[in-house]
Each structure stands twice: as C-alpha cells, then as structure tokens.
C-alpha cells in the first residue's frame, strides 16, 4: 500500500515549456486534490476532483489544467510554464466518507 | 471564507522542553487537521480533530470548536520534532484552508 505517489520528484523547466505532474493513490479514495506551496507559506488549492469524472477550481487555478484519468489518477498540467509557478506541488486524496486528507511526497518545480 | 491563524510563527526550544502551538479560525468549522512538515518537506498527518482531545504518544491536540481554536501540545521535545506545524480547517466537504504554520526548532 503505497498511499499517494507523485512523479517526478524534481523538475526544472524553461519559461514557456509544458509538463504534466502525475499523481496516483491506491486507497480507493473518491476525492483528489492538487496544492502548491510557496516558500514560508501554507498550501493553496489549485484544483480538486470530488469524484471520478468531476473537477473544480480551487483558490489559484490560473495557468493550470487537470485531468481525473480514473479513480486512482489525477494529473496537473502546466501548458506554458512561468517563473511564478516555481513551487512545491502536493497531491492529496480523501475518502468520500471521511474528511482527513492524505498527502503525497511533493514535486519540486523550478521555472527559469 | 474561513481564515486560519497560527501562533507563534517561530519557536526555538531545547530538547526535553514542552510546547503549545495555537490555531485560531475565523468561522465555525466542522473539521480541523494538524500536520507536521519535516525538514525534507514531507507532510505528515498528525491529527484529524474537529472537537475534543486526542493523544498520540508525546503529542496531543485539543479543539474547542465553539471558541474557534485548536491547540497542539508537544511534550519532551526531541530534535526529530523540528519542522513546520500546520493546522488546516476544512471548508465545506473538500477544501482545506491552511494557516501559515509554526516553525519549530529543537536544539540538542
């Protein structure tokens, strides 16, 4: 039982490049989330998926797109990376019947 | 929306000391979580505590929802307790609203 996994762990992009961050969970959770954490701050919600087939914007969705590929997987795409998107990205999941969220190890992204 | 404030922002203690971290929230919340982010950046669930008191080893947490605060107690601190402690209030069924964290340094 790996919990929530994320790939890659580290990534460096040039301004304007695109990439997709992958997240998978093996806990049969219904809800999945993408957050970003900037230095010295708490996490901010980018997008979430309450259940398979649905996605909704969070607090800071601009510049990002998401896909809930199936119940296990939730990907985050940066179409045209900007230096302001330099951050650590965390994926999380939650069972529909409980409120506790479980987090992956994070992806450290640098955009130059 | 809900706002979450944590205090103190920074705390430096000697190994063996006890500490209390506070989380205030601006509106009624149904649920609250405490996390520890270790120096490697990993987020560790400590407590899911909408109300009442829970204990796990040297750590315990109390939430008084009617007075809009939660407390995290760490007893007999160890160097491995260092890191940032976050509280997060759950808004609705989905969104976690995070405080800015308390950075804890435990000196040997």
HADDOCK unambig.tbl for C-alpha pairs under 7 A between the chains (distance, minus, plus):
assign (segid A and resid 41 and name CA) (segid B and resid 100 and name CA) 5.16 0.50 0.50
assign (segid A and resid 42 and name CA) (segid B and resid 98 and name CA) 5.45 0.50 0.50
assign (segid A and resid 42 and name CA) (segid B and resid 99 and name CA) 5.87 0.50 0.50
assign (segid A and resid 42 and name CA) (segid B and resid 100 and name CA) 4.86 0.50 0.50
assign (segid A and resid 42 and name CA) (segid B and resid 101 and name CA) 6.53 0.50 0.50
assign (segid A and resid 43 and name CA) (segid B and resid 98 and name CA) 6.12 0.50 0.50
assign (segid A and resid 100 and name CA) (segid B and resid 48 and name CA) 6.23 0.50 0.50
assign (segid A and resid 103 and name CA) (segid B and resid 43 and name CA) 6.51 0.50 0.50
assign (segid A and resid 105 and name CA) (segid B and resid 42 and name CA) 5.55 0.50 0.50
